[in-house]
Amino acid sequence: MPYQIGVTIRAPVAAGRVSELRAWLAGAARQGLAKGQFGFGHVRGLHFARFYLLEETADLDGRMIPASLVFMSAVDAPGRRHLADLVDVAGEGMAQAFGHCAGYPRPGAGRRARIAWLRRHRVAASAFYVNTVGRGLDQIRQEAALRAALEAHLDGRDWTGRTATEVRSALRAYVAGQPALAWAYRPPPPPPLFFRAREAVHKVAVPAVLVLLLPALLLILPFWAVALRLAERGDPPVTERPALPHLEELARYEDFVTQNPFAVVGFVKPSRLRRLTFRAVLFAIGYAVRHVYNHASLAGITTIHFARWVPLDGWRRMTFASDYDGAVEAYNDDFINIVWWGLNAAFGNGVGYPPTRWLLWGGAQLEQQFKSTLRCHQVAVPAWYTAYPSLSAQNIENNARIRAGLRGDMRPADAQRWLSLL
């Protein structure tokens, strides 16, 4: 069983080609990325992928940051294989996209040169959330097919008068008699041993180091808290509202299938205190999504498939991107109602974010200010790919539970609950 990784590639757009790239992205959105020049549907283990443009801007000191093209994928490991597939399978589309960028290998360049260029422009995420670690693309598709087969079998017969236990036994016998479904009786294999060992070491080592540093941290913490609160008191309220053309552009690429892509970008407040706090928070988020929120829930939010926090431009900026279920308004409401404290910790050090109190309070609790700043900093994602457009994260989790329910004995009440998943 593979584990999942996030690949982020970012490259500056060549001089004078931003308008051309913008038009190309709009065309790619109409064509789609599953087939044709990209063929993402044939890239091994690819769950989601996207391209989006970060426009030219000036940083907080007035220095210009050139426009850049960002590519992100959520894919089954290994990363080396994925970069090769991007060239070997999706090479035509990747060449068209990054052909707008400075220094991309010219037509006729060998695959090694293209792979090397992608690798050089790869950007590491500080935190990468996976809905369920180890649940690969093949498993998701197989379990969706299993559910469809069981539902078709149920629909094709009269079950009047049969108990839940009897229906379950009949379904188990049906699966046992289908060679194509024989895999369903086996539990999914775990991720590779080296991955599990690495994660186990990381899970123990980080708290161990923090315990060793605890005396120094306890000494520093009161001074840090007071300094942060004084800095927060100087933060202005959010008054900026998203412009109508910007909202129209965002809406042009939303709500076509069960899932949606989301991306925001913004500057980190320039003081050393804010940047150190930002790094510490992202370190904590990275640990939490690896070891705590790694099965079907991000602090209570169950609609996110993948998410990542990626620092840019020497930690002057950060981009956050996710693949989520439902409409953006419901998505934002989930964050506000369930994990507002996490939003404040993650984004409270960003320019234009609603003022926080002691890092965790305020901020996202100021609903209208929060939603305005999100929309202002949101980036349109014209070119986006999903490998399973009709499956929500809850669908995928239910399908896994259906498979697990084929094994072993069940009490009648448990059998009834299992059947309710179908």
C-alpha positions in Angstrom: 0.0 0.0 0.0 1.5 3.4 -1.0 1.5 6.5 1.1 0.6 9.9 -0.3 2.8 12.9 -1.0 2.2 16.4 -2.2 4.3 17.7 -5.1 4.5 21.5 -5.6 6.4 23.0 -8.5 6.7 26.7 -8.9 8.6 28.6 -11.7 8.7 32.3 -12.7 6.9 33.2 -15.9 9.1 34.4 -18.7 9.1 38.1 -19.4 6.1 39.2 -21.5 4.3 35.9 -21.4 1.9 36.4 -18.5 -1.1 37.2 -20.7 -0.4 34.3 -23.0 -0.2 32.0 -20.0 -3.4 33.3 -18.5 -5.2 32.6 -21.8 -3.6 29.1 -22.0 -4.9 28.3 -18.5 -8.4 29.3 -19.5 -8.2 27.0 -22.5 -6.8 24.1 -20.4 -9.8 24.6 -18.0 -12.2 24.2 -20.9 -10.4 21.1 -22.3 -9.8 19.4 -19.0 -6.7 17.6 -17.7 -7.8 14.0 -17.6 -7.1 13.2 -21.3 -5.5 14.8 -24.3 -2.2 16.7 -23.9 -2.0 16.0 -20.2 -3.5 12.5 -19.8 -3.5 12.9 -16.0 -6.0 10.0 -15.9 -3.1 7.8 -16.9 -0.6 9.1 -14.4 -0.1 6.4 -11.8 -1.5 7.1 -8.4 -2.6 10.7 -9.2 -5.5 11.8 -7.0 -5.6 15.6 -7.7 -3.6 18.1 -9.7 -3.8 21.8 -10.4 -2.2 24.8 -12.1 -2.7 28.4 -11.0 -1.0 31.7 -11.6 0.5 33.9 -9.0 0.4 37.4 -10.5 3.4 39.8 -10.3 3.3 41.7 -7.0 5.5 43.9 -4.7 6.5 42.6 -1.3 6.1 44.6 1.9 9.4 46.4 1.2 8.4 47.3 -2.3 10.6 44.7 -4.1 8.9 43.1 -7.1 8.1 39.4 -7.1 7.6 38.2 -10.7 4.6 36.3 -11.8 4.9 32.5 -11.4 3.1 29.4 -12.4 2.3 26.9 -9.6 1.6 23.2 -10.2 0.4 21.0 -7.3 -0.4 17.3 -7.2 -1.5 14.9 -4.5 -0.2 11.5 -5.5 0.8 8.0 -4.3 4.5 7.8 -3.6 7.2 7.6 -4.7 7.9 11.1 -5.8 10.6 10.2 -8.2 8.2 8.0 -10.2 5.7 10.8 -10.3 8.1 13.3 -11.8 9.0 10.8 -14.4 5.3 10.2 -15.2 4.7 14.0 -15.5 7.3 13.9 -18.3 6.6 10.5 -19.9 2.8 10.5 -19.6 1.8 14.1 -19.3 4.8 15.6 -21.0 3.0 17.5 -23.8 0.8 19.3 -21.4 3.5 20.0 -18.9 5.7 21.3 -21.6 3.0 23.7 -22.8 2.3 24.9 -19.3 5.9 25.4 -18.1 7.0 26.4 -21.6 5.7 29.8 -20.6 8.3 29.9 -17.8 11.9 31.0 -17.8 14.4 28.4 -18.5 12.2 25.4 -19.3 14.1 23.0 -21.6 13.5 23.7 -25.2 11.6 21.3 -27.6 13.8 18.3 -28.3 15.4 18.3 -24.8 15.7 14.9 -23.3 13.4 13.5 -20.6 16.2 13.7 -18.0 16.6 17.4 -18.6 12.9 17.9 -18.2 12.7 15.8 -15.0 15.7 17.6 -13.6 14.1 21.0 -14.3 10.9 20.0 -12.5 13.0 18.7 -9.6 14.9 22.0 -9.3 11.7 24.0 -9.1 10.0 21.8 -6.6 9.0 23.6 -3.4 8.7 21.8 -0.1 5.4 22.1 1.9 5.7 22.9 5.6 2.6 20.7 6.3 0.7 18.3 4.1 -2.7 16.9 5.2 -3.9 13.6 3.8 -7.5 12.6 4.6 -6.5 9.0 5.3 -2.8 8.1 5.2 -2.1 5.0 3.1 -5.4 5.0 1.2 -4.1 4.9 -2.4 -5.9 5.6 -5.6 -6.3 2.0 -6.5 -8.0 1.2 -3.2 -10.4 4.2 -3.5 -11.4 3.0 -7.0 -11.7 -0.6 -6.0 -13.8 0.1 -3.0 -16.1 2.4 -5.0 -16.6 -0.5 -7.5 -17.3 -2.9 -4.6 -20.0 -0.7 -3.3 -21.6 -0.4 -6.8 -21.5 -4.2 -7.2 -23.2 -4.7 -3.8 -25.8 -2.1 -4.4 -26.6 -3.6 -7.8 -26.9 -7.1 -6.2 -29.3 -5.7 -3.6 -31.4 -3.9 -6.2 -31.7 -7.1 -8.3 -33.4 -9.2 -5.6 -36.4 -9.1 -3.2 -35.1 -9.1 0.4 -38.5 -8.9 2.1 -38.6 -10.7 5.4 -34.8 -11.2 5.5 -33.0 -10.0 8.6 -29.9 -7.7 8.4 -27.7 -10.7 9.4 -29.2 -12.8 6.6 -28.8 -10.0 4.0 -25.2 -9.5 5.1 -24.5 -13.2 4.8 -26.0 -13.3 1.3 -23.8 -10.3 0.3 -20.7 -12.0 1.7 -21.5 -15.1 -0.3 -22.0 -13.0 -3.4 -18.6 -11.4 -3.0 -17.0 -14.8 -2.3 -18.4 -16.1 -5.6 -17.0 -13.2 -7.7 -13.3 -13.7 -8.5 -13.0 -10.1 -9.5 -14.0 -9.1 -5.9 -11.8 -11.6 -4.1 -9.5 -8.8 -2.9 -12.4 -7.3 -0.8 -12.1 -10.0 1.8 -8.5 -9.0 2.6 -7.7 -5.9 4.6 -5.8 -3.2 2.8 -2.1 -3.7 3.2 -0.3 -1.1 5.4 2.1 1.5 4.0 5.7 0.3 3.4 7.7 -0.6 6.5 10.3 2.1 6.0 7.5 4.7 5.9 5.9 3.4 9.1 9.3 3.3 10.8 10.1 6.8 9.8 6.8 8.1 11.0 7.1 6.3 14.3 10.6 7.8 14.9 9.3 11.3 14.0 6.3 10.9 16.3 8.5 10.1 19.3 11.5 12.3 18.5 9.7 15.6 18.2 8.1 15.5 21.7 11.3 14.1 23.2 13.3 17.1 21.9 10.6 19.5 23.1 10.8 17.9 26.6 14.5 18.6 26.6 13.9 22.2 25.6 11.0 22.7 28.0 12.9 24.7 30.7 14.0 27.2 28.1 10.6 27.3 26.4 8.9 28.0 29.7 11.3 30.8 30.4 10.7 32.4 26.9 6.9 31.8 26.7 5.7 34.6 28.9 7.8 37.2 27.1 6.7 35.9 23.8 3.1 35.9 24.7 3.2 39.5 26.0 5.2 40.7 22.9 2.7 38.9 20.6 -0.3 40.5 22.4 1.2 43.9 22.1 1.8 43.4 18.4 -1.8 42.1 17.9 -3.2 45.3 19.5 -1.8 47.2 16.7 -3.4 45.1 13.9 -6.1 47.1 12.1 -9.6 45.6 11.4 -10.2 44.2 7.9 -12.0 46.7 5.7 -11.1 45.4 2.3 -13.8 43.7 0.3 -13.3 41.5 -2.7 -14.0 43.2 -6.1 -16.8 41.9 -8.2 -14.6 40.9 -11.2 -12.4 38.9 -8.8 -15.4 37.1 -7.4 -16.7 36.4 -10.9 -13.4 34.9 -11.9 -13.3 32.6 -8.8 -16.9 31.5 -9.4 -16.0 30.6 -13.0 -14.0 27.6 -11.8 -16.1 26.4 -8.8 -18.9 23.9 -8.2 -18.8 21.7 -11.3 -18.3 18.3 -9.5 -18.5 17.0 -5.9 -15.2 18.5 -5.0 -13.6 21.9 -5.5 -10.0 23.3 -5.5 -9.1 26.1 -3.1 -6.0 28.3 -3.0 -5.0 31.4 -1.2 -1.8 33.4 -1.0 -0.7 36.2 1.3 2.3 37.9 2.9 3.5 37.1 6.4 3.7 40.1 8.7 7.3 41.4 8.5 8.4 41.5 12.1 10.8 38.8 13.3 8.4 37.9 16.1 5.6 37.3 13.6 7.8 35.2 11.3 9.2 33.1 14.0 5.6 32.5 15.4 4.5 31.6 11.9 7.3 29.0 11.5 6.6 27.5 14.9 2.8 27.2 14.1 3.5 25.6 10.8 5.9 23.2 12.4 3.1 22.2 14.9 0.6 21.9 12.1 3.0 19.6 10.2 3.3 17.4 13.2 -0.4 17.3 13.9 -1.4 16.4 10.4 1.2 13.6 10.3 0.4 12.0 13.6 -3.0 13.2 14.9 -5.3 14.2 12.1 -4.4 11.4 9.7 -7.6 9.5 9.4 -10.8 11.1 7.9 -10.8 14.3 9.9 -8.8 17.5 10.1 -9.7 18.6 13.7 -13.3 17.7 13.1 -13.6 18.7 9.4 -14.3 15.6 7.3 -14.7 17.2 3.8 -11.1 17.8 2.9 -9.2 15.2 0.8 -5.8 16.9 0.8 -4.4 20.2 2.0 -1.0 21.9 2.2 0.7 24.9 3.6 3.7 26.0 1.4 6.0 28.9 2.3 7.1 31.1 -0.7 9.8 33.7 -1.4 12.0 33.0 1.6 9.0 32.7 4.0 7.8 36.2 3.0 4.6 34.6 1.6 2.6 31.5 2.1 0.1 29.7 -0.1 -2.5 27.3 1.2 -4.3 24.9 -1.1 -6.9 22.2 -0.6 -9.2 19.8 -2.4 -12.5 19.8 -0.6 -16.1 18.7 -0.9 -19.1 21.0 -1.4 -19.4 24.8 -2.0 -16.9 27.3 -0.7 -19.4 29.0 1.6 -20.0 25.7 3.5 -16.3 25.0 3.5 -15.6 28.4 5.1 -18.4 27.9 7.6 -16.9 24.5 8.7 -13.6 26.2 9.4 -15.3 29.1 11.3 -17.6 26.8 13.4 -15.2 23.9 14.0 -11.6 24.9 13.8 -11.5 28.7 14.1 -8.6 28.4 16.6 -6.5 26.5 14.1 -7.2 29.1 11.4 -6.1 31.9 13.7 -2.9 30.1 14.6 -2.1 29.3 11.0 -3.1 32.6 9.3 -3.2 35.1 12.2 0.4 36.2 11.3 -0.7 37.0 7.7 -1.1 40.6 6.4 -4.8 41.5 6.1 -6.1 38.7 8.4 -8.7 39.9 11.0 -7.1 40.8 14.3 -6.4 37.9 16.7 -6.2 37.9 20.5 -3.4 35.7 22.1 -3.0 34.1 18.7 -6.1 31.8 19.0 -9.1 34.0 19.6 -10.7 36.7 17.4 -9.7 36.3 13.8 -12.0 33.8 12.1 -14.6 34.4 14.8 -15.1 37.8 13.1 -17.1 36.0 10.4 -17.6 38.7 7.8 -14.1 40.1 8.1 -12.7 36.6 7.8 -14.7 35.7 4.7 -13.8 38.9 3.0 -10.1 38.5 3.6 -10.3 34.9 2.4 -12.0 35.9 -0.9 -9.6 38.8 -1.3 -6.6 36.5 -1.0 -8.1 33.5 -2.9 -6.5 32.6 -6.2 -8.5 31.2 -9.1 -7.6 27.6 -10.0 -8.5 27.3 -13.7 -6.8 24.0 -14.5 -7.7 21.3 -12.0 -7.9 17.5 -12.1 -9.6 15.0 -9.8 -9.4 11.2 -10.3 -12.8 10.6 -8.7 -15.1 13.6 -9.3 -18.2 11.9 -7.9 -16.8 10.7 -4.6 -16.8 12.9 -1.5 -14.4 12.2 1.4 -17.4 10.7 3.3 -18.2 8.4 0.3 -14.6 7.2 0.3 -14.6 6.5 4.1 -18.0 4.7 3.9 -16.7 2.5 1.0 -13.8 1.5 3.2 -16.1 0.6 6.0 -18.2 -1.4 3.7 -15.2 -3.4 2.7 -14.1 -3.9 6.3 -17.6 -5.0 7.2 -17.3 -8.1 4.9 -14.9 -9.6 7.4 -15.7 -11.4 10.6 -18.9 -11.8 12.6 -21.4 -9.1 13.5 -24.2 -8.7 16.0 -27.6 -8.0 14.4 -27.4 -4.3 15.4 -23.9 -4.0 13.8 -25.1 -5.7 10.7 -28.0 -3.2 10.4 -25.6 -0.3 10.7 -23.3 -1.8 8.1 -26.2 -2.2 5.7 -27.1 1.4 6.2 -23.8 2.3 4.5 -25.1 0.9 1.2 
